[in-house]
Amino acid sequence: MSGLSPEEMQKNMEAWTTWLKGLAEKGILAAGDPLEKEGQVVAGRKKVVTDGPFAESKELVGGYLIVNAQSLSEATEIAKDCPIHDTDGSTEVREIRPLNM
């Protein structure tokens, strides 16, 4: 989005607002938030803590949404309408695996 004009950024934010409101009105938006750019990474058995994340920009995760869908295919269809695609972004769709405790 850094290459967008202020007007284009505003239009993109309006598209996000409209899309998210639509998901909420349909009752399929369960949760979602943007993520901060900074964080920390805990790695290995020694639990070494470093500032991060250090993912390459092409792998950067900027936020998440949890939607209620009947299948991975349905969630993928929902993702196709995400405004991130208007700025050449991408979405990754995964099911949440329940913890067996």
C-alpha positions as CSV (number, residue, x, y, z in Angstrom):
1,M,0.0,0.0,0.0
2,S,3.0,2.3,0.3
3,G,2.7,3.1,-3.4
4,L,-0.8,4.3,-3.2
5,S,-1.9,8.0,-3.2
6,P,-3.8,9.3,-0.1
7,E,-7.0,9.1,-2.1
8,E,-6.3,5.5,-3.1
9,M,-5.5,4.6,0.5
10,Q,-8.8,6.1,1.6
11,K,-10.7,4.2,-1.0
12,N,-8.9,0.9,0.0
13,M,-9.8,1.5,3.7
14,E,-13.4,2.1,2.7
15,A,-13.4,-1.2,0.8
16,W,-12.0,-3.0,3.9
17,T,-14.7,-1.4,6.1
18,T,-17.5,-2.4,3.7
19,W,-16.2,-5.9,3.3
20,L,-15.8,-6.4,7.1
21,K,-19.2,-5.0,7.9
22,G,-20.7,-7.3,5.3
23,L,-19.0,-10.4,6.9
24,A,-20.3,-9.2,10.3
25,E,-23.8,-8.7,9.0
26,K,-23.8,-12.2,7.5
27,G,-22.7,-13.6,10.9
28,I,-19.6,-15.2,9.6
29,L,-16.9,-12.8,11.0
30,A,-15.7,-14.4,14.3
31,A,-12.6,-12.3,15.0
32,G,-9.9,-10.3,13.3
33,D,-7.2,-7.7,14.0
34,P,-4.2,-6.2,12.3
35,L,-0.9,-7.2,13.8
36,E,1.8,-4.8,14.9
37,K,5.0,-4.6,12.8
38,E,7.3,-5.3,15.7
39,G,7.4,-8.4,17.9
40,Q,9.7,-11.0,19.4
41,V,10.7,-14.5,18.3
42,V,11.2,-17.3,20.8
43,A,13.3,-20.1,19.2
44,G,14.7,-23.5,19.9
45,R,15.1,-25.6,23.1
46,K,17.0,-22.8,24.7
47,K,14.1,-20.4,24.1
48,V,16.3,-17.7,22.7
49,V,14.4,-14.4,22.4
50,T,15.2,-12.0,19.6
51,D,13.5,-8.9,18.3
52,G,11.4,-9.7,15.2
53,P,9.6,-10.9,13.3
54,F,12.2,-11.4,10.7
55,A,10.1,-12.9,7.9
56,E,10.9,-11.7,4.5
57,S,8.5,-9.0,3.3
58,K,7.0,-11.4,0.9
59,E,6.1,-13.7,3.8
60,L,4.9,-10.9,6.2
61,V,1.6,-11.5,7.9
62,G,-0.2,-8.2,8.6
63,G,-3.3,-9.4,10.4
64,Y,-5.8,-12.2,10.6
65,L,-9.5,-12.9,10.3
66,I,-11.5,-15.8,11.6
67,V,-14.6,-16.6,9.7
68,N,-17.3,-19.2,10.3
69,A,-17.4,-21.4,7.2
70,Q,-18.7,-24.9,6.6
71,S,-15.5,-25.9,4.7
72,L,-12.1,-24.8,3.5
73,S,-13.7,-24.2,0.1
74,E,-16.3,-21.9,1.5
75,A,-13.7,-19.9,3.4
76,T,-11.6,-19.6,0.3
77,E,-14.6,-18.2,-1.6
78,I,-15.0,-15.6,1.2
79,A,-11.3,-14.7,0.9
80,K,-11.6,-14.0,-2.8
81,D,-13.6,-10.9,-2.0
82,C,-10.9,-9.5,0.4
83,P,-9.8,-6.0,-0.5
84,I,-6.1,-7.0,0.0
85,H,-6.3,-8.4,-3.6
86,D,-7.0,-5.0,-5.0
87,T,-3.4,-4.0,-4.0
88,D,-1.8,-7.2,-5.2
89,G,-1.8,-8.7,-1.7
90,S,-2.6,-12.3,-0.9
91,T,-4.6,-14.3,1.6
92,E,-3.8,-17.6,3.2
93,V,-6.8,-19.7,4.2
94,R,-6.5,-22.4,6.8
95,E,-8.7,-24.3,9.1
96,I,-8.2,-24.0,12.8
97,R,-7.1,-27.4,14.2
98,P,-8.7,-28.1,17.6
99,L,-6.4,-28.9,20.5
100,N,-7.0,-32.3,22.0
101,M,-6.6,-31.9,25.7
